[in-house]
């Protein structure tokens, strides 16, 4: 799934409804590194893969 550029993909109201039918791994940009989104996705069986911030 790819989110359009005009959607703030750090906004949980936009991301979580889109990810509710996803399982396994979700690859995302560095903005997702925050603990609350990670924990919420993990509880729903989604492993979040991001590039580390430098």
C-alpha positions as CSV (number, residue, x, y, z in Angstrom):
1,X,0.0,0.0,0.0
2,X,1.3,3.5,-0.9
3,X,-0.1,6.6,0.8
4,X,-0.4,9.6,-1.5
5,X,1.9,12.5,-1.0
6,X,-0.9,14.9,0.1
7,X,-1.6,12.7,3.2
8,X,0.4,13.3,6.4
9,X,1.4,9.6,6.9
10,X,2.4,10.4,10.5
11,X,-1.2,11.0,11.3
12,X,-2.5,7.9,13.1
13,X,-6.1,8.7,11.9
14,X,-4.9,8.3,8.3
15,X,-2.6,5.3,8.8
16,X,-4.4,2.9,11.2
17,X,-7.6,2.6,9.2
18,X,-5.5,1.9,6.1
19,X,-3.5,-0.7,7.9
20,X,-6.4,-2.6,9.5
21,X,-6.4,-5.3,6.8
22,X,-2.6,-5.6,6.6
23,X,-0.7,-8.4,8.4
24,X,3.0,-9.2,8.5
25,X,5.4,-6.5,7.6
26,X,4.8,-2.8,6.9
27,X,7.6,-0.8,5.4
28,X,7.5,2.9,6.2
29,X,9.5,6.1,6.3
30,X,11.4,7.4,9.3
31,X,8.5,9.4,10.6
32,X,6.9,6.2,12.0
33,X,9.7,5.6,14.6
34,X,7.6,7.0,17.4
35,X,6.7,4.4,20.0
36,X,2.9,4.8,20.1
37,X,2.4,3.9,16.4
38,X,4.9,1.1,16.6
39,X,3.2,-0.4,19.7
40,X,-0.3,-0.1,18.2
41,X,0.7,-1.8,14.9
42,X,2.7,-4.5,16.8
43,X,-0.3,-5.3,18.9
44,X,-2.3,-5.8,15.7
45,X,0.3,-8.3,14.3
46,X,2.2,-5.9,12.1
47,X,6.0,-5.7,12.2
48,X,7.0,-2.1,11.3
49,X,10.2,-1.8,9.2
50,X,11.8,1.6,9.0
51,X,15.2,3.1,8.1
52,X,17.0,4.3,11.3
53,X,17.3,8.0,11.8
54,X,20.9,9.3,11.7
